[in-house]
Amino acid sequence: MARQSVCDMEFSKVYRALIQKAERKGRTKEEVDELAEWLCGYSPEQIDEAFDSDLTYGMFFQNAPAYNPQADLIKGKICGIQVETIEDPLMKKIRQFDKLVDELAKGKPMEKIKR
């Protein structure tokens, strides 16, 4: 059976998993949403709409209203991969968000996560 790319997965399933990761460490859905707003420019209502739609995770990042120019300051490893060395622009955006949620789950203060 072929592995499905994270880009092709349903947004709601991947996003739900990221929220659960944060919640297991005492953080909230609202904080994960705040990171999505900061990174991608979505409003809370747009995130909820995406969650209730058939949007893919890749499309969520491709359709970002205002991708934050500070995103290039996101550095470090996620899933064993150095974020700043990822060449595929879409995968880089996905991994940047993963890194932000990972830092949130590890207890880093929001003001430091948002660089």
N, C-alpha and C positions, 0 to 999 in steps of 0.2 A: 504494500500500500504506500503510495507516494505521500510525502509530508506536505501539508498545506502551508504556504507562505503566510506569515503574520499579516502581510499586506492584504491578503484575500480573505482573512477571517472576519467574522461579523464584529463590527465596532463594539456592540453591546457586550459580547462575550469577553473580549480582551479588556475592555474598560472595567467591567465588573470584577475581573480577576485583579486588576491593579487597585481597585477600591478595597477589595478584600485584603490584599497584602498590606495596605496602609492601615486598615481597621484592626488587623491582628496586632499591630504595634501601637494601638491607641490613637491613631490619627483618624481623620474623618473624610467622608465623600466630598464635603465642601472644600477641604484642603486640596484634594486631588483635582477637583473642578477649578480651583484657583490657579493651580499650575497649568492646566489646559488653557485657561483664559490668558494667562501671562505668556505662555509659549506660542499659542496659535491665534489668539485674538478672538476666540469664541466667547459669546455671552453665556451665562448660565442656562438661559432658555434654549439657545442653539445646541448646547451640549445635551440637554434633555431630549430635544428633537432628534438629534443624531442617535441617542440611546434607544429611542422608540422606533427608529427606521431600520431599513435593511442596508444601511451604509456599511461599507467595509472599513477596516481600520486604516488601510492605505488611503482610501478616499477622504477620510477624516483629515489626514495631514495634507493631502494634495489640495483640498478645498479650503484650507485654513485662511480665514479672512485677513489676518495680519500677522504673519510669522515674525516673531520677535528677533530683531537684529542682534540682541545680546545672546542668542542661542549659541553662537560660536564660542562663548565663554564656558560652555558646559564641557567639562573634561573629565576623564577617568574611565574606568572599565565598567562595563555592564555585560553580563553573560560572557565574560572572558575576552571581550572585544574593546579595544581602546576607541571610545566614541569619536574623538577628533580625527581618527584615521579612516573612518568609513567613507568610501568614495561615492556610493550610491546615495544621491540626495534624499530620496524618500526614506530609505532605511536609516540614514543618519538622523532624520527628524524623529523617526519612531524610537530609535535608541536614545536620543536626547531626552525624550519624554520618559522613557523607562528609567533613565538615570535620575531624573528629577524625583520621580515617585520612589525610587530606591533610597535616595537621600532623605526624603520625607519619612519613610518607614524606619530609617535608622535614627530618627529623632533630631535631625538637623533643623534649626530654626528656619521658618519660612523666608525671612529676610535674607538669609545666607544662601538658601536654595535658589532664590530668584536673582542672584548676582546683581 
